[in-house]
């Protein structure tokens, strides 16, 4: 009897708690939902290109070129002069837009509906999310409540985002602003502002 209970518990866990990211990472799932060309681009990006070095290292320019070429297949928009560093994780369902001369830093995570303007500098390990986990139903565990609807994130032109900054769902960051390293951005940022801290607050102005 205890063995049956254990099996039932394990089965329930597999059915309800299996991470969504594992399902979306499967090549067959990508082929079924997005078509063979885009699925192959996603597979090659994560299997090969994301592990190649960046500029300044042997084969760095090739890695840089290959990541950009593959990302164009699953980005919603990809401008000219785009730079994508090694280890960058980008949601591969045409919901991320990247403007001209903008870059995604090493080890960054961009998940969800995200629009990035022109000339945006992004340091390593920045995290940008457009959705969050649901928690408002106190009658059930949070792990069973799923995700909230997407709240798009918009980043203007000429923005500098520091290392390990986190930008939460629904945030709009005005053009010409600076997000300090390690900041957790929970409110909109006006143009020309410099913000920092957790939660991020205005610490200066560029004008």
Wavefront OBJ file of the C-alpha trace (Angstrom):
o trace
v 0.000 0.000 0.000
v 2.713 2.565 0.828
v 4.350 1.647 -2.485
v 1.104 2.434 -4.384
v 0.778 5.741 -2.576
v 4.341 6.592 -3.499
v 3.727 5.698 -7.157
v 0.552 7.801 -7.254
v 2.362 10.747 -5.732
v 5.185 10.446 -8.236
v 2.721 10.204 -11.120
v 0.844 13.292 -9.942
v 4.099 15.177 -9.628
v 5.164 14.238 -13.139
v 1.803 15.315 -14.531
v 1.495 18.654 -12.776
v 4.984 19.817 -11.865
v 7.027 18.934 -14.961
v 8.805 22.185 -15.896
v 7.460 23.813 -19.036
v 10.914 24.729 -20.223
v 11.795 21.036 -20.628
v 8.853 20.498 -22.954
v 9.694 23.523 -25.075
v 13.331 22.497 -25.340
v 12.516 19.245 -27.131
v 13.325 19.340 -30.821
v 10.183 17.434 -31.832
v 8.026 19.932 -29.946
v 9.777 22.768 -31.746
v 9.239 21.085 -35.122
v 5.544 20.485 -34.413
v 4.758 24.012 -33.255
v 7.164 26.197 -35.244
v 8.146 24.377 -38.438
v 11.321 22.590 -39.388
v 13.429 25.631 -40.343
v 12.840 27.539 -37.125
v 13.145 24.382 -35.039
v 16.528 23.580 -36.563
v 17.698 27.140 -35.931
v 16.730 26.826 -32.254
v 18.433 23.434 -31.995
v 21.680 24.641 -33.601
v 21.682 27.823 -31.533
v 21.436 26.011 -28.198
v 23.420 22.906 -29.168
v 26.345 24.686 -30.836
v 26.284 28.473 -31.276
v 25.633 29.472 -27.678
v 28.777 27.562 -26.626
v 31.096 29.225 -29.160
v 33.371 32.006 -27.897
v 32.760 35.708 -28.364
v 34.859 38.318 -30.217
v 38.463 38.532 -29.071
v 38.733 34.753 -28.681
v 39.691 32.127 -31.282
v 36.669 31.584 -33.571
v 34.992 34.445 -31.738
v 33.848 36.311 -34.830
v 32.447 33.110 -36.312
v 30.498 32.394 -33.121
v 29.221 35.947 -33.113
v 28.054 35.667 -36.716
v 26.457 32.246 -36.246
v 24.467 33.267 -33.156
v 23.104 36.311 -34.955
v 22.178 34.350 -38.085
v 20.367 31.636 -36.125
v 18.632 34.053 -33.760
v 17.113 35.875 -36.728
v 15.080 32.737 -37.383
v 13.321 32.806 -34.003
v 13.395 36.482 -32.985
v 10.331 38.578 -33.789
v 12.637 41.272 -35.116
v 16.418 41.459 -35.405
v 18.015 44.732 -36.493
v 21.365 45.284 -38.136
v 24.576 45.298 -36.117
v 23.084 43.028 -33.443
v 25.512 41.253 -31.098
v 24.606 38.175 -29.060
v 27.200 36.927 -26.580
v 27.830 33.276 -25.636
v 25.359 31.645 -23.268
v 22.488 34.039 -23.988
v 19.090 32.337 -23.525
v 16.304 33.768 -25.663
v 12.730 32.526 -25.771
v 12.447 31.032 -29.237
v 8.865 31.802 -30.259
v 9.170 35.124 -32.088
v 8.205 37.304 -29.130
v 11.577 38.998 -28.565
v 12.455 42.036 -30.715
v 15.997 43.408 -30.847
v 16.755 46.788 -32.422
v 19.715 48.036 -34.441
v 23.199 47.970 -32.881
v 21.875 46.408 -29.670
v 23.461 43.533 -27.827
v 22.508 40.699 -25.505
v 25.264 40.076 -22.950
v 26.865 36.812 -21.952
v 24.583 34.521 -19.960
v 21.531 36.800 -20.248
v 17.986 35.383 -20.080
v 15.194 36.958 -22.149
v 11.921 35.137 -21.579
v 8.567 36.284 -22.950
v 7.221 39.305 -24.823
v 10.175 41.711 -24.865
v 10.924 44.674 -27.120
v 14.426 46.146 -27.045
v 15.158 49.368 -28.923
v 18.245 50.574 -30.779
v 21.753 50.982 -29.343
v 20.961 49.114 -26.129
v 23.961 47.825 -24.147
v 23.307 44.763 -21.999
v 25.964 43.509 -19.595
v 26.345 39.813 -18.637
v 23.683 37.840 -16.762
v 20.811 40.295 -17.169
v 17.372 38.702 -16.708
v 14.263 40.118 -18.404
v 10.886 38.435 -17.815
v 7.412 39.233 -19.144
v 5.474 36.715 -17.017
v 5.429 35.581 -13.429
v 4.044 32.706 -11.403
v 0.489 32.898 -10.097
v 0.063 32.888 -6.321
v -3.277 34.545 -5.516
v -5.283 31.348 -4.907
v -4.392 30.463 -1.325
v -6.471 27.258 -1.496
v -3.822 25.449 -3.551
v -0.024 25.314 -3.650
v 1.604 28.012 -5.769
v 3.350 25.368 -7.862
v -0.052 24.230 -9.175
v -1.340 27.692 -10.132
v 0.582 28.105 -13.360
v 1.761 31.319 -14.976
v 0.130 34.736 -15.075
v -0.678 36.252 -18.484
v 2.219 37.984 -20.193
v 2.918 41.629 -19.377
v 5.151 42.916 -22.192
v 8.462 44.557 -21.339
v 9.594 47.535 -23.431
v 13.122 48.967 -23.392
v 13.738 52.196 -25.285
v 16.752 53.353 -27.290
v 20.243 54.067 -25.958
v 19.785 52.190 -22.674
v 22.617 50.661 -20.628
v 21.633 47.690 -18.442
v 24.247 46.682 -15.854
v 25.424 43.217 -14.874
v 22.878 40.927 -13.159
v 20.064 43.458 -13.354
v 16.572 41.929 -13.260
v 13.679 43.547 -15.125
v 10.266 42.251 -14.090
v 7.052 41.857 -16.151
v 5.249 44.912 -17.496
v 8.162 47.313 -17.074
v 8.813 50.141 -19.514
v 12.319 51.607 -19.498
v 12.645 54.997 -21.140
v 15.296 55.858 -23.691
v 18.750 57.079 -22.647
v 18.439 55.612 -19.139
v 20.908 53.518 -17.120
v 20.015 50.473 -14.998
v 22.682 49.899 -12.356
v 24.357 46.545 -11.822
v 22.359 44.195 -9.586
v 19.196 46.289 -9.778
v 15.738 44.738 -9.521
v 13.452 46.934 -11.624
v 9.880 46.775 -10.318
v 8.611 50.136 -11.650
v 8.769 51.996 -14.942
v 11.874 54.086 -15.551
v 11.574 57.519 -17.167
v 13.864 58.727 -19.927
v 17.362 59.919 -18.961
v 17.102 58.431 -15.442
v 19.802 56.436 -13.628
v 18.345 53.812 -11.283
v 19.880 51.266 -8.941
v 19.181 49.028 -5.956
v 16.585 46.449 -4.916
v 13.968 47.610 -5.618
v 15.508 50.021 -8.113
v 15.170 53.724 -7.307
v 16.317 56.890 -9.043
v 19.891 57.679 -8.034
v 20.705 60.249 -10.699
v 19.898 61.839 -14.028
v 21.875 61.975 -17.234
v 20.543 65.441 -18.051
l 1 2 3 4 5 6 7 8 9 10 11 12 13 14 15 16 17 18 19 20 21 22 23 24 25 26 27 28 29 30 31 32 33 34 35 36 37 38 39 40 41 42 43 44 45 46 47 48 49 50 51 52 53 54 55 56 57 58 59 60 61 62 63 64 65 66 67 68 69 70 71 72 73 74 75 76 77 78 79 80 81 82 83 84 85 86 87 88 89 90 91 92 93 94 95 96 97 98 99 100 101 102 103 104 105 106 107 108 109 110 111 112 113 114 115 116 117 118 119 120 121 122 123 124 125 126 127 128 129 130 131 132 133 134 135 136 137 138 139 140 141 142 143 144 145 146 147 148 149 150 151 152 153 154 155 156 157 158 159 160 161 162 163 164 165 166 167 168 169 170 171 172 173 174 175 176 177 178 179 180 181 182 183 184 185 186 187 188 189 190 191 192 193 194 195 196 197 198 199 200 201 202 203 204 205 206 207
